[in-house]
Amino acid sequence: MKSGASAARAADPPEPVRTAAARLKRWLFEQALPIWWQRGADLAGGGFFDRLDVAARPTDAPKRLRVQARQSYVYALAKDLGWDGPAETAARHGLDFMLAQRAEDRLYHLGAAQPVAAFDGMGLLYDQAFVLLALAAGCGALDDRRCEPAGADLRDRLRAFGHPKGGYAEQPGLAAPLFANPNMHLFESAQAWLAISPDPAWAAMAGSLCRLALERLIDRSGVLLETYGPEWSAPEDPTGRTVWPGHLYEWAFLLMNFASAGEDGRAAALRLIDVAERTGVDAAGFAIFALDGSLSTIDRGARLWSQTERLRACARAASLGYPALWEGAAQAASALEAFLDVPQPGLWRDWRDETGVFREEPAPASSLYHIAGAIAELDRICRS
């Protein structure tokens, strides 16, 4: 077990990780951020296009709310990272369009509603989580005075989604299915607000979602499912018990990032990483897409975002004193760069099949949030 030994002193990144961090930051600053602003922003209609094709032309895919929130967040993050391009202009462009989607129900909507089950946890609640994240970035990085009251209002509106056993349902009063994924992103967003706001409600929100993870979602072996039944119980049908290794890494990072999680949070994070490293990485060093509840492989293909979350979680754990995980971080950086190796610099491929072949399809804008987050974490570690 790579992460199970007692923590050593905080470990400096090895040279392969440092050089990968430098390459990735150059790619972000010189290629990705410019092209997604120049080609990915809809300057006439507002907001950001959902996808760019292989020639960096917008496709006709409908705009998604999460993309507006994520791109606004990415460019606010770029401002903090020191990009000398129009970071604030781009961030405000996305923020303005996103704020215009606030509806009479005090939630944010873009496009037609779809059935809850169709989203596998990426529906209404998921989108509101990213709105909260973008509002936190707008408040912190842009000092936009609209964002703090808008964030507090959305947080308070989401109380109607609260589940008696903790966390949030996909809709008010919905008993099942319950999804881990949007609750994870609400945990992320609450932490972002906690870093910039003295409002104790953000600490309470983050703490309650941490308890949900530790007390209900993560079992003793380090397994965390995607979908749950009523009362946050595992689905009775074994075919409904799915584990995404990328989300094990993502939850692990967020638990390590939340100081109030303490030693229990760190121990749970390390269990999640250990499970993902042992069962969710293929022989070529790519984090695979899906396992079943017994950790047998369902889908050996790989998504770009899973590589970024492996990179971020392994790097954070290694820097906290588990140096064996630098190997996982270096491997994840290499896997990520394989997804970024495309003819048009600044774009990416999103899927790699189980034979090692990448799908040739438009690049989804939503992935830049994952990529930029991993680069920001590497940059923080390498500069500390």
C-alpha positions in Angstrom: 0.0 0.0 0.0 1.7 3.1 -1.3 0.0 5.6 1.1 -0.4 3.5 4.2 2.9 4.1 5.9 3.1 6.8 8.5 3.7 10.3 7.2 7.3 11.4 6.7 8.3 15.0 6.6 6.9 17.1 3.8 8.5 16.0 0.6 9.9 18.3 -2.1 8.7 17.4 -5.7 11.3 15.3 -7.6 12.7 16.7 -10.8 10.3 14.9 -13.2 7.3 16.4 -11.4 8.9 19.9 -11.4 9.7 19.8 -15.1 6.2 18.5 -15.9 4.7 21.3 -13.8 6.7 23.9 -15.7 5.7 22.4 -19.1 2.0 22.3 -18.1 2.0 25.9 -16.9 3.6 27.1 -20.1 1.0 25.2 -22.1 -1.8 26.8 -20.0 -0.4 30.3 -20.3 0.8 30.3 -23.9 -1.7 28.0 -25.6 -4.9 27.0 -23.7 -5.9 30.3 -22.1 -5.4 32.3 -25.3 -7.2 30.0 -27.6 -10.2 29.4 -25.3 -10.7 33.1 -25.0 -10.0 34.0 -28.6 -12.0 31.1 -30.1 -14.0 29.7 -27.2 -15.7 32.9 -26.0 -19.0 33.9 -27.7 -18.5 37.7 -27.8 -21.7 38.2 -29.7 -24.1 35.9 -27.8 -22.4 35.9 -24.4 -20.7 33.3 -22.4 -18.5 30.5 -23.7 -19.0 27.9 -26.4 -19.3 24.3 -25.2 -16.8 22.7 -27.6 -14.1 23.5 -30.1 -13.5 21.2 -33.0 -10.0 20.0 -34.1 -9.5 23.3 -36.0 -10.5 25.3 -32.9 -13.9 26.3 -34.4 -17.0 26.4 -32.1 -19.4 23.5 -32.7 -23.1 23.8 -32.5 -23.4 22.0 -29.2 -25.8 23.8 -26.8 -24.2 25.9 -24.1 -24.2 24.4 -20.7 -24.4 26.3 -17.4 -21.5 24.4 -15.9 -19.2 25.5 -18.7 -20.0 29.2 -18.1 -19.2 28.8 -14.4 -16.1 26.7 -15.0 -14.6 29.0 -17.6 -15.3 32.1 -15.4 -13.5 30.2 -12.6 -10.6 29.2 -14.8 -9.9 32.7 -15.9 -10.2 34.1 -12.4 -7.7 31.4 -11.3 -5.4 32.4 -14.2 -5.4 35.9 -12.8 -4.2 34.6 -9.4 -1.6 32.4 -11.2 -0.1 35.4 -12.9 -1.2 35.0 -16.5 -0.5 38.3 -18.3 -3.4 37.9 -20.7 -7.0 39.3 -20.3 -7.8 37.1 -17.4 -10.2 39.5 -15.6 -12.0 40.4 -18.8 -12.5 36.7 -19.7 -13.7 35.8 -16.2 -16.2 38.7 -16.1 -17.4 37.7 -19.5 -18.4 34.3 -18.3 -19.7 35.6 -14.9 -22.0 38.2 -16.6 -23.6 35.5 -18.8 -23.9 33.1 -15.9 -25.6 35.6 -13.6 -28.1 36.4 -16.3 -29.3 32.8 -16.0 -30.8 33.3 -12.6 -34.5 32.3 -12.7 -37.5 33.1 -10.5 -36.8 30.1 -8.4 -33.5 31.7 -7.3 -31.6 28.9 -9.1 -29.6 29.1 -12.3 -30.8 27.4 -15.5 -29.5 27.2 -19.0 -31.3 25.0 -21.5 -34.2 22.6 -21.1 -34.5 20.5 -18.0 -33.8 16.7 -18.4 -34.9 13.8 -16.2 -32.8 13.4 -13.0 -31.8 9.8 -13.8 -30.4 10.9 -17.2 -27.6 12.9 -15.5 -26.0 10.3 -13.3 -25.5 13.0 -10.8 -24.7 15.8 -13.2 -27.9 17.7 -13.3 -29.5 20.6 -11.5 -27.6 20.3 -8.2 -24.3 19.8 -10.0 -24.7 23.0 -12.0 -25.6 25.0 -8.9 -22.4 23.8 -7.2 -20.4 25.2 -10.1 -22.3 28.5 -10.0 -21.3 28.8 -6.3 -17.6 28.1 -7.3 -17.6 30.8 -10.0 -19.3 33.2 -7.6 -16.5 32.6 -5.0 -13.9 33.2 -7.7 -15.7 36.4 -8.7 -15.8 37.6 -5.2 -12.2 36.7 -4.3 -10.2 37.3 -7.5 -12.3 39.9 -9.2 -13.7 41.7 -6.1 -17.1 41.7 -7.9 -19.7 43.0 -5.4 -22.5 41.1 -7.0 -21.0 37.8 -6.1 -21.2 37.7 -2.3 -24.9 38.3 -2.0 -25.6 36.0 -5.0 -23.5 33.2 -3.4 -25.2 33.5 0.0 -28.7 33.6 -1.6 -28.0 30.4 -3.7 -26.5 28.7 -0.6 -29.6 29.5 1.3 -31.9 28.4 -1.5 -30.1 25.0 -1.6 -31.2 24.3 2.0 -34.5 23.1 0.4 -32.4 20.3 -1.2 -31.0 19.1 2.1 -31.2 15.5 3.0 -32.1 14.5 6.6 -29.1 12.2 6.8 -26.7 14.9 5.5 -25.8 16.3 2.1 -28.1 17.3 -0.7 -30.6 15.6 -2.9 -30.8 16.3 -6.6 -34.2 18.1 -6.1 -36.1 19.1 -3.0 -37.9 16.1 -1.5 -36.3 13.6 -3.8 -35.7 10.3 -1.9 -33.5 8.6 -4.5 -31.3 8.3 -6.4 -28.8 10.3 -4.3 -25.5 11.3 -6.0 -22.1 11.7 -4.5 -20.7 13.8 -7.3 -22.7 17.1 -6.9 -22.2 16.9 -3.1 -18.4 16.6 -3.8 -18.5 19.8 -5.8 -20.6 21.6 -3.2 -17.9 20.6 -0.8 -15.3 22.2 -3.1 -17.4 25.3 -3.5 -18.0 25.7 0.2 -14.2 25.5 0.8 -13.6 28.2 -1.9 -16.0 30.5 0.0 -14.6 29.6 3.3 -11.2 30.8 2.1 -12.5 34.3 1.4 -15.6 34.9 3.5 -16.0 35.3 7.3 -19.7 34.1 7.0 -19.9 31.1 9.4 -22.5 29.4 7.1 -19.8 28.5 4.7 -17.8 26.7 7.4 -21.0 24.9 8.5 -21.7 23.8 4.9 -18.2 22.5 4.3 -18.2 20.7 7.6 -21.5 19.0 7.0 -20.3 17.8 3.6 -17.1 16.5 5.1 -19.1 14.5 7.6 -21.3 13.1 4.8 -18.1 11.8 3.2 -16.6 10.4 6.3 -19.7 9.0 7.9 -21.8 7.8 5.0 -20.0 7.7 1.7 -16.6 6.2 2.3 -16.6 2.7 3.6 -13.8 1.2 5.8 -12.0 -0.2 2.8 -11.9 3.2 1.0 -14.6 2.6 -1.5 -17.0 5.5 -2.4 -19.9 4.9 -4.8 -21.4 7.3 -7.4 -25.0 6.6 -6.7 -26.9 5.8 -3.4 -30.4 4.8 -2.4 -32.6 6.4 0.2 -30.8 7.2 3.5 -27.5 7.2 1.6 -27.5 3.4 1.5 -25.7 1.4 -1.2 -28.0 0.4 -4.1 -29.7 -3.0 -3.5 -28.9 -4.0 -7.1 -25.2 -4.7 -7.4 -25.2 -3.4 -11.0 -26.0 0.1 -9.5 -22.9 0.2 -7.4 -20.3 2.1 -9.5 -16.9 3.5 -8.5 -15.1 6.1 -10.6 -11.4 6.1 -9.7 -11.2 9.8 -10.8 -13.7 10.7 -8.1 -11.8 8.8 -5.4 -8.8 11.0 -6.2 -11.0 14.1 -6.3 -12.7 13.4 -2.9 -9.2 12.7 -1.5 -7.8 16.0 -2.5 -10.8 17.9 -1.1 -10.5 16.1 2.2 -6.8 16.9 2.4 -7.6 20.5 1.5 -10.1 20.9 4.3 -8.2 21.6 7.5 -11.1 20.8 9.7 -11.2 17.3 8.4 -8.2 16.6 10.6 -6.5 13.2 10.9 -9.7 11.3 10.1 -10.0 13.2 6.9 -6.4 12.6 5.9 -6.7 8.9 6.7 -9.8 8.6 4.6 -8.2 10.5 1.8 -5.2 8.1 1.8 -7.5 5.1 1.7 -9.3 6.5 -1.3 -6.0 7.1 -3.1 -4.7 3.7 -2.2 -7.8 2.0 -3.7 -7.6 4.1 -6.8 -3.9 3.4 -7.2 -4.3 -0.3 -6.8 -7.4 -0.9 -8.8 -8.0 2.1 -11.0 -4.8 2.6 -13.0 -4.0 0.5 -16.0 -0.6 -1.0 -17.0 0.2 2.1 -19.2 -0.3 4.4 -16.2 -3.7 5.9 -17.1 -6.5 6.3 -14.5 -9.3 4.2 -15.9 -13.0 5.3 -16.0 -15.1 2.9 -14.0 -15.2 -0.1 -11.5 -18.0 -2.0 -9.9 -18.7 -2.1 -6.2 -16.3 -5.0 -5.8 -13.6 -3.0 -7.6 -13.7 -5.1 -10.8 -13.3 -3.2 -14.0 -16.4 -2.0 -15.8 -14.8 0.4 -18.3 -11.1 0.3 -18.9 -11.1 3.4 -21.0 -9.7 6.7 -19.6 -11.0 10.2 -19.4 -8.8 13.3 -19.4 -10.3 14.6 -16.1 -9.4 11.4 -14.2 -5.7 12.0 -15.0 -5.8 15.6 -13.6 -7.5 14.5 -10.4 -4.9 11.7 -9.9 -2.2 14.2 -10.5 -3.6 16.7 -8.0 -4.4 14.2 -5.2 -1.1 12.3 -5.5 0.9 15.5 -5.5 -0.9 16.9 -2.5 -0.5 13.7 -0.5 3.2 13.4 -1.5 3.9 17.0 -0.4 2.3 16.3 2.9 4.8 13.5 3.7 3.9 10.4 1.6 6.7 10.6 -0.9 5.9 7.3 -2.6 3.0 9.0 -4.2 5.3 11.3 -6.3 5.5 8.3 -8.6 1.7 8.4 -9.1 1.9 12.2 -9.7 4.6 11.8 -12.3 2.8 9.1 -14.1 -0.5 11.1 -14.0 1.4 14.1 -15.5 2.7 12.0 -18.3 -0.8 10.6 -19.0 -2.3 14.1 -19.0 0.3 15.4 -21.5 -0.7 12.5 -23.8 -4.3 13.9 -23.8 -2.9 17.3 -24.6 -0.7 16.2 -27.5 -3.0 17.3 -30.4 -2.4 19.1 -33.7 -4.0 22.3 -32.5 -2.0 23.5 -29.4 -4.3 24.4 -26.5 -6.9 21.8 -27.2 -7.1 18.2 -26.0 -8.7 14.8 -26.5 -11.2 13.7 -23.9 -11.4 9.9 -24.2 -8.8 7.1 -24.6 -10.3 3.7 -25.2 -9.1 0.5 -23.6 -6.8 -0.3 -26.6 -5.0 3.0 -26.1 -6.6 4.8 -29.0 -7.8 8.4 -28.4 -11.2 9.5 -29.8 -10.9 12.2 -32.4 -13.7 14.6 -31.5 -14.3 18.2 -30.4 -12.6 19.3 -27.2 -15.1 20.0 -24.4 -14.5 23.4 -22.7 -15.5 21.8 -19.4 -12.2 20.0 -19.1 -10.2 23.2 -18.7 -11.4 23.5 -15.1 -9.8 20.1 -14.3 -6.6 20.8 -16.1 -6.1 24.3 -14.6 -6.9 23.0 -11.1 -4.2 20.4 -11.4 -1.7 22.9 -12.8 -2.5 25.4 -10.0 -1.8 22.7 -7.4 1.5 21.7 -8.9 2.5 25.3 -9.2 1.7 25.9 -5.5 3.7 22.9 -4.4 6.7 23.7 -6.6 6.8 27.3 -5.3 6.4 26.4 -1.6 
